[in-house]
Amino acid sequence: MELQEAILKRRSVRKFTEDVVTDEELRQIFEVVRWSPSWANTQVWEFIVVRDKALIEKVTGAYAEKNPATKCSLTASALIVACAKTGLSGCYGGEEVTAIHNWYMFDLGMAVQTLCLKAHELGLGTVVVGLMDHEACKKILAVGEGHKVVAVIPIGRPAVPPREGPSRKSVSEIVYLNTFDKAMF
């Protein structure tokens, strides 16, 4: 699968079959994820693969009440909990030096995108979940100090074929030349 095809055809998946995502498939995904770029190569991402059904129920219990990903999370082959080490990305000597704090979110975002694209290439489905009580999830999974739980990614084999994606803004609406008031294209 070509990169452009993967980007254009990958969709959030919220219905999974009962088929298991193998450890080998997960290893392939994380082998690629580890090559994601990060601030000063800090590689602040860390992931917890949750397969235990009782623990999946507890993590899903930390979701907001009407989170549309609740049902698919309970039927997913696994949940991948995306965590980030804090105090490294965007920091020098533990002090944040960027005007935009929490630069780890940018680094982790790139790693999560890599994860979702590789999963898609393998014929797997994912959806990124962020509407939740992050601190409750952190406690459930015994995530240590100096780390944040950022997102949960249910993963499984899609139960339905992918739909067409929603429309997107045109390039002329998102790319400017020299100043914000002049469209480049």
C-alpha positions as CSV (number, residue, x, y, z in Angstrom):
1,M,0.0,0.0,0.0
2,E,1.4,3.4,-0.9
3,L,1.5,6.1,1.7
4,Q,-0.9,8.4,0.0
5,E,-3.4,5.6,-0.4
6,A,-3.1,4.8,3.3
7,I,-3.6,8.4,4.3
8,L,-6.6,8.9,2.0
9,K,-8.4,5.6,2.9
10,R,-7.7,5.2,6.6
11,R,-10.9,5.8,8.6
12,S,-11.8,5.6,12.3
13,V,-13.2,2.2,12.9
14,R,-15.8,1.6,15.6
15,K,-17.0,-1.9,14.8
16,F,-14.7,-4.9,15.1
17,T,-14.9,-8.6,14.5
18,E,-14.0,-11.1,17.2
19,D,-10.8,-12.0,15.4
20,V,-7.7,-11.3,17.5
21,V,-5.0,-8.9,16.5
22,T,-1.8,-11.0,17.0
23,D,1.2,-10.1,19.0
24,E,3.2,-10.2,15.8
25,E,1.0,-7.6,14.2
26,L,1.3,-5.4,17.2
27,R,5.1,-5.9,17.1
28,Q,5.1,-4.8,13.5
29,I,3.1,-1.7,14.4
30,F,5.4,-0.7,17.2
31,E,8.5,-1.4,15.2
32,V,7.4,1.4,12.8
33,V,6.1,3.7,15.6
34,R,9.5,3.8,17.3
35,W,10.8,5.6,14.2
36,S,8.4,8.5,14.6
37,P,10.1,11.9,14.9
38,S,10.3,13.7,18.2
39,W,11.8,16.9,19.8
40,A,15.5,16.4,20.1
41,N,14.9,12.6,19.6
42,T,13.4,12.4,23.1
43,Q,11.0,9.6,22.0
44,V,8.6,10.5,24.8
45,W,5.9,8.0,23.8
46,E,5.2,4.8,25.7
47,F,2.3,2.5,25.1
48,I,0.3,0.0,27.2
49,V,-1.4,-2.8,25.3
50,V,-4.4,-3.9,27.3
51,R,-5.8,-7.3,26.4
52,D,-7.3,-8.4,29.7
53,K,-11.1,-8.0,29.3
54,A,-11.7,-6.9,32.9
55,L,-9.1,-4.2,32.5
56,I,-10.6,-3.2,29.2
57,E,-13.9,-2.7,31.0
58,K,-12.2,-0.6,33.7
59,V,-10.4,1.6,31.1
60,T,-13.6,2.0,29.1
61,G,-15.3,3.0,32.4
62,A,-13.0,6.0,32.5
63,Y,-14.5,7.3,29.2
64,A,-17.0,10.2,29.3
65,E,-20.6,9.0,29.6
66,K,-21.7,9.4,26.0
67,N,-18.3,8.6,24.3
68,P,-19.2,7.0,20.9
69,A,-16.1,4.8,21.2
70,T,-17.3,3.0,24.3
71,K,-19.0,0.1,22.5
72,C,-16.1,-0.6,20.1
73,S,-13.6,-0.4,22.9
74,L,-15.4,-3.2,24.7
75,T,-15.3,-5.4,21.6
76,A,-11.8,-4.5,20.5
77,S,-9.0,-7.1,20.3
78,A,-7.0,-4.8,22.5
79,L,-6.7,-1.2,23.7
80,I,-3.5,0.6,23.1
81,V,-3.1,3.3,25.7
82,A,-0.8,6.1,24.5
83,C,1.2,7.7,27.2
84,A,3.9,10.4,27.2
85,K,6.9,11.1,29.4
86,T,6.7,14.8,30.5
87,G,9.5,17.2,31.1
88,L,11.5,16.2,28.1
89,S,9.9,17.2,24.8
90,G,10.0,21.0,24.4
91,C,12.2,21.2,27.4
92,Y,15.8,22.0,28.4
93,G,16.8,20.8,31.8
94,G,13.2,19.9,32.7
95,E,12.0,23.4,31.9
96,E,9.6,24.1,29.1
97,V,11.2,26.4,26.5
98,T,8.6,26.4,23.8
99,A,5.8,29.0,23.8
100,I,3.4,26.1,23.3
101,H,3.6,24.0,26.4
102,N,3.2,20.3,26.5
103,W,5.1,19.7,23.3
104,Y,4.9,16.0,24.1
105,M,1.4,16.2,22.6
106,F,2.9,17.0,19.2
107,D,5.4,14.2,19.4
108,L,2.9,11.7,20.6
109,G,0.4,12.8,17.9
110,M,3.0,11.9,15.2
111,A,3.6,8.5,16.8
112,V,-0.2,7.8,17.1
113,Q,-0.7,8.8,13.4
114,T,2.1,6.4,12.5
115,L,0.5,3.7,14.6
116,C,-2.9,4.2,12.9
117,L,-1.5,4.2,9.4
118,K,0.6,1.0,10.0
119,A,-2.5,-0.7,11.5
120,H,-4.5,0.3,8.4
121,E,-1.7,-1.1,6.1
122,L,-2.1,-4.4,8.0
123,G,-5.8,-4.5,7.5
124,L,-6.6,-3.5,11.0
125,G,-8.9,-0.7,12.3
126,T,-8.3,1.9,15.0
127,V,-10.0,5.0,16.5
128,V,-8.3,7.5,18.7
129,V,-10.2,8.2,22.0
130,G,-9.6,11.2,24.0
131,L,-12.9,12.0,25.7
132,M,-12.2,10.4,29.1
133,D,-11.0,10.9,32.6
134,H,-7.3,10.7,31.9
135,E,-6.3,10.7,35.6
136,A,-8.7,7.8,36.3
137,C,-7.2,5.8,33.4
138,K,-3.7,6.6,34.7
139,K,-4.6,5.1,38.1
140,I,-6.3,2.0,36.6
141,L,-3.1,1.2,34.6
142,A,-0.6,2.2,37.4
143,V,1.1,4.8,35.1
144,G,3.9,6.4,37.1
145,E,4.6,10.0,37.9
146,G,6.2,12.0,35.1
147,H,3.9,10.4,32.6
148,K,0.5,11.4,31.1
149,V,-2.2,9.1,29.7
150,V,-3.1,11.0,26.5
151,A,-5.3,8.7,24.4
152,V,-6.7,5.2,24.1
153,I,-6.7,3.5,20.7
154,P,-9.0,0.5,20.3
155,I,-7.6,-1.9,17.7
156,G,-9.2,-4.8,15.9
157,R,-10.3,-6.2,12.6
158,P,-12.9,-4.0,10.9
159,A,-16.4,-5.6,10.9
160,V,-17.6,-3.4,8.0
161,P,-16.0,-2.1,4.8
162,P,-14.7,1.4,5.1
163,R,-16.9,4.3,4.0
164,E,-16.0,7.3,2.0
165,G,-14.5,10.0,4.1
166,P,-16.0,13.3,4.9
167,S,-15.2,16.2,2.6
168,R,-12.1,18.2,3.3
169,K,-11.2,21.8,2.9
170,S,-9.5,22.8,-0.3
171,V,-5.7,23.4,-0.4
172,S,-6.4,27.1,-1.0
173,E,-8.3,27.3,2.3
174,I,-5.3,25.9,4.4
175,V,-2.1,27.1,2.7
176,Y,-0.9,30.7,2.5
177,L,2.1,32.3,0.9
178,N,4.3,34.6,3.0
179,T,1.4,36.0,5.1
180,F,-1.9,34.6,6.4
181,D,-4.0,36.7,4.1
182,K,-2.8,35.4,0.7
183,A,-3.7,31.9,-0.4
184,M,-0.8,30.1,-2.0
185,F,-2.9,28.0,-4.4
